[in-house]
Amino acid sequence: MPRQRVQTFGVHAILIAYSAIALGPILLVVMNSFKARNAIFGAPLAPPSGQTFSLVGYAKVLSASHVGLYFSNSIVVTLVSMFLVLLFGAMAAWALTEYQFRGSTPLALFLAIGVMVPIRLGSVAILTMMRSAGLNDTLIALILVYVAQGLPMSIFILSEFIQQIPKDLRDAARCDGVPETRIFFEVIAPLLRPAIATVAVFTVVPIWNDLWFPLILTSSDSTHTITFGVQQFLGQYITDWNAVLAALSLAILPVIAIYVIFSRQLISGLTAGAVK
Amino acid sequence: MAEPASQVVVYMPRARFLGLMALFLGPAVAVYTALSIYPLLATMGLSAYSTDQTGGYHFVGLANFTTLFTDTDWSKPFWNALRNNVVFFLVHMAVQNPVGIALAGLLSLPGLKLKGLYRTIIFLPTMLSVVIVGFAWGLILSPLWGVAEGALKSVGLGSWFAPWLGLPSTALVTLALISVWQFIGIPLMLIYAALLNIPDELVDAARVDGLGHFRIFLHIKLPLVLPTIGLISILTFVGNFNAFDLIYSVKGALAGPNFAADILGTFFYRTFFGNQLQLGNPTMGAAVATTMFFIILAGVAAYLLLLQRRMNRYAF
């Protein structure tokens, strides 16, 4: 069937072309970050070779900024926020889906407002609150805001997952007289592990990548996250192409590494619900 | 959503049940109310005040909004930012969503090889920080580096090149397209998931009737994923009218040249925090944020009324 062959070929041609568009800019930046200045400008599209290989940009970034500190700040903020978003989100989602009581529907709607309305719009008041609570310029301020930001979406996603858990499981546990709190923490919570990937894509990735709240709530070097730190660094060293490309690559590579390792889970998490 | 009331509720003593709900719901509701809902309401409240030199607050009613919409010093940049934001959104609707839907259609073709690899690659930019993406594209499009110019030259279109990010006439659309490049993964994945949800029997029946892949997609699959298209439209709307990071990192708070790339997010930031040209003004900043809230609310309400008449459980 030649017609089908042509069709398949065409489909792959389009997908390969778009993949090149998606990947090209990232490859270009990472590739050139390992080259000497002359080679960056002389032959931007050539991969680094024996003669053009250089780590001068990385040396500059590591000496001129606290990348290590920024990374650890980002990791602390992201992991603590993720843990709390998942824990509080799962508990709330469980309570709202499992126990129907007067007020559970209005409460669910109240929590759903945050799915659509960005928390950013409250920044003016958030800054005032953090200042008066003495939390300005601390990682705690960022974590609190990110937990509030992530909760509505995580409650929404986790509710969907909880509804798919067979009813028999908790009923069996109840017949055995297991207390309600233990049913949640020992029976339900472990079953929610597949949902972590979905929650991560929708709530954790935006936290790692956020520029707005670090810009507003943090001012000193010691509280910069990697996204904000790199942004500040790039602004200062914009004419030093080696340093700029190296800083960009340092921000890109860990994300790509984690993404590639978990991409199967992430993508199946994204399309979850489709595979029933 | 409506499930039969759990039997637990019936048998458990009322006080214990309340304690249990407080335990489960308390932390989430407390953090969310204190840091999301309260600041939003407080910001709206603040928009009805103004400050004087001594730092005292005075109630001024809707005066801040009158200033924002009609006083030339404020209204010119405001309407400019709103207009630009509409353009920014329309570019996403015209490019990001159709291309995302088309790619999802191709990826969901039965028996396609390398599907997983394509998905992983095309979704990759969505995972990166907007800041990183903005700077990377800034370098690529820079006439200093000449990568974009070189690429156009190699296909004989060298004369088309212009410093798009620097020209007032093209900066905004170029930034919108960079944003499209980054976020195309969202419509792609949501539509892809919805397409997988379509029962095989429907598609098989159409194939038996002799329809080709393209017509099956257009006449059978596409109408079935309309609710998801509505969902990605509203997600795009909320995301765009709240966008800030990309334009700030590529163009700075002034969103130049000559405010050509200014959108509501950058206008809000300048108003609230100040910049080289003006001092920060929290009460006017609150008025801008409140206006943005009502714009987003109008979008969401329109979506719920028009597109979501029949509440469809949306699948991710």
Contacts between the chains, C-beta under 8 A, distances in Angstrom:
chain1	res1	chain2	res2	distance
A	7	B	213	7.1
A	11	B	106	5.3
A	11	B	109	6.3
A	11	B	112	6.7
A	12	B	113	8.0
A	12	B	114	7.5
A	14	B	103	8.0
A	14	B	106	6.3
A	15	B	103	7.4
A	15	B	106	6.0
A	15	B	107	7.4
A	15	B	114	7.8
A	15	B	118	4.8
A	18	B	103	6.2
A	18	B	122	6.2
A	19	B	118	5.9
A	19	B	121	4.4
A	19	B	122	6.2
A	21	B	181	7.2
A	22	B	121	5.6
A	22	B	122	5.0
A	22	B	124	6.2
A	22	B	125	5.6
A	22	B	181	7.4
A	22	B	184	7.9
A	23	B	121	5.4
A	23	B	124	6.8
A	25	B	136	5.5
A	25	B	137	6.4
A	25	B	140	5.6
A	25	B	181	7.8
A	26	B	124	7.0
A	26	B	125	7.1
A	26	B	128	7.5
A	26	B	136	7.1
A	28	B	136	7.9
A	28	B	140	6.5
A	28	B	147	6.6
A	29	B	136	4.8
A	29	B	139	7.0
A	29	B	140	8.0
A	40	B	145	7.7
A	41	B	145	6.8
A	41	B	146	7.8
A	44	B	145	6.2
A	44	B	146	7.3
A	44	B	147	4.9
A	44	B	150	7.1
A	45	B	147	7.3
A	45	B	150	7.4
A	84	B	27	8.0
A	84	B	31	7.8
A	87	B	27	7.8
A	88	B	27	4.5
A	88	B	28	4.2
A	88	B	31	6.7
A	89	B	28	6.4
A	91	B	23	7.5
A	91	B	24	4.4
A	91	B	25	7.3
A	91	B	27	6.9
A	91	B	28	6.7
A	92	B	24	6.4
A	92	B	25	5.2
A	92	B	27	7.8
A	92	B	28	3.7
A	92	B	29	7.1
A	94	B	24	6.2
A	95	B	20	7.8
A	95	B	21	5.8
A	95	B	24	3.7
A	95	B	25	4.9
A	96	B	25	7.5
A	97	B	1	8.0
A	97	B	3	7.1
A	98	B	6	5.8
A	99	B	5	8.0
A	99	B	6	5.4
A	99	B	8	6.6
A	99	B	9	5.6
A	99	B	17	7.6
A	99	B	20	7.8
A	99	B	21	6.8
A	100	B	2	7.8
A	100	B	3	6.3
A	100	B	4	7.7
A	100	B	5	4.5
A	100	B	6	6.7
A	100	B	9	6.9
A	101	B	5	8.0
A	101	B	9	6.2
A	101	B	17	7.6
A	101	B	21	6.9
A	105	B	1	7.9
A	107	B	25	7.1
A	107	B	29	7.3
A	108	B	1	7.9
A	110	B	37	7.7
A	111	B	28	7.3
A	111	B	29	7.4
A	111	B	32	6.4
A	113	B	37	7.1
A	114	B	32	6.3
A	114	B	36	5.3
A	114	B	37	7.7
A	116	B	234	7.6
A	116	B	238	5.9
A	116	B	296	7.2
A	116	B	300	4.9
A	117	B	40	6.9
A	117	B	293	6.8
A	117	B	296	6.4
A	117	B	297	7.4
A	117	B	300	7.8
A	118	B	238	6.8
A	118	B	242	4.4
A	118	B	296	7.3
A	119	B	35	7.3
A	119	B	36	4.9
A	119	B	39	7.5
A	119	B	40	7.7
A	120	B	242	6.0
A	120	B	244	7.6
A	120	B	265	8.0
A	121	B	40	6.0
A	121	B	43	6.6
A	121	B	242	7.5
A	121	B	289	4.6
A	121	B	290	7.8
A	121	B	292	5.8
A	121	B	293	5.0
A	121	B	296	7.8
A	122	B	35	8.0
A	122	B	36	6.7
A	122	B	38	7.8
A	122	B	39	3.0
A	122	B	40	4.2
A	122	B	42	7.2
A	122	B	43	5.1
A	122	B	289	7.4
A	123	B	39	7.5
A	123	B	43	7.5
A	123	B	272	7.0
A	123	B	289	7.0
A	124	B	39	7.7
A	124	B	42	7.9
A	124	B	43	4.8
A	124	B	46	6.1
A	124	B	272	6.0
A	124	B	282	5.4
A	124	B	285	5.3
A	124	B	286	4.8
A	124	B	289	6.2
A	125	B	38	7.2
A	125	B	39	3.8
A	125	B	40	7.5
A	125	B	42	3.7
A	125	B	43	4.7
A	125	B	46	6.7
A	125	B	286	7.8
A	126	B	35	6.7
A	126	B	39	4.6
A	128	B	42	7.7
A	128	B	282	7.8
A	129	B	35	7.9
A	129	B	39	6.7
A	129	B	42	8.0
A	144	B	31	6.8
A	144	B	35	5.6
A	145	B	35	5.8
A	147	B	31	5.3
A	147	B	35	7.6
A	148	B	31	5.1
A	148	B	32	5.2
A	148	B	34	7.4
A	148	B	35	3.6
A	148	B	36	4.3
A	149	B	36	7.0
A	151	B	28	5.4
A	151	B	31	6.6
A	151	B	32	5.1
A	151	B	36	7.9
A	152	B	32	6.9
A	152	B	36	7.8
A	155	B	28	6.7
A	157	B	316	7.3
A	160	B	316	7.8
A	174	B	7	7.9
A	174	B	8	7.0
A	180	B	8	6.4
A	180	B	12	7.8
A	180	B	20	5.7
A	181	B	20	7.2
A	181	B	23	7.0
A	184	B	24	7.3
A	198	B	316	6.4
A	205	B	127	5.9
A	208	B	129	7.4
A	209	B	128	7.2
A	209	B	129	3.8
A	209	B	130	6.5
A	209	B	131	7.5
A	210	B	245	7.8
A	211	B	129	7.4
A	211	B	130	6.9
A	211	B	131	5.3
A	211	B	244	7.6
A	211	B	245	4.4
A	211	B	248	7.0
A	211	B	249	6.8
A	212	B	244	5.9
A	212	B	245	6.6
A	215	B	248	7.9
A	216	B	273	7.6
A	227	B	129	4.8
A	227	B	131	5.5
A	227	B	132	7.7
A	230	B	129	8.0
A	230	B	131	6.6
A	230	B	132	7.0
A	231	B	131	4.8
A	231	B	249	5.7
A	234	B	131	7.9
A	234	B	135	5.4
A	234	B	249	7.8
A	241	B	139	7.7
A	241	B	145	7.7
A	244	B	135	7.1
A	244	B	139	7.0
A	245	B	139	7.4
A	248	B	132	5.7
A	248	B	135	5.9
A	248	B	136	5.8
A	251	B	129	6.5
A	251	B	131	7.9
A	251	B	132	5.0
A	252	B	128	6.2
A	252	B	132	5.9
A	255	B	127	5.8
A	255	B	128	6.0
A	255	B	129	7.7
A	256	B	124	7.0
A	256	B	127	7.8
A	259	B	120	7.9
A	259	B	124	6.5
A	259	B	127	5.1
A	260	B	120	7.4
A	263	B	120	4.7
A	263	B	123	7.8
A	264	B	116	7.6
A	267	B	116	7.7
A	267	B	119	5.8
A	267	B	120	7.0
A	267	B	123	6.9
A	267	B	189	7.2
A	269	B	316	8.0
A	270	B	189	4.7
A	270	B	190	7.9
A	270	B	193	6.7
A	270	B	316	5.9
A	271	B	189	6.6
A	271	B	192	6.4
A	271	B	193	3.9
A	271	B	196	6.4
A	271	B	316	6.8
A	272	B	193	7.9
A	272	B	316	5.9
A	273	B	193	6.8
A	273	B	197	7.8
A	273	B	315	4.0
A	273	B	316	5.3
A	274	B	193	4.0
A	274	B	194	7.1
A	274	B	196	4.2
A	274	B	197	4.9
A	274	B	315	5.6
A	274	B	316	7.6
A	275	B	196	6.9
A	276	B	197	8.0
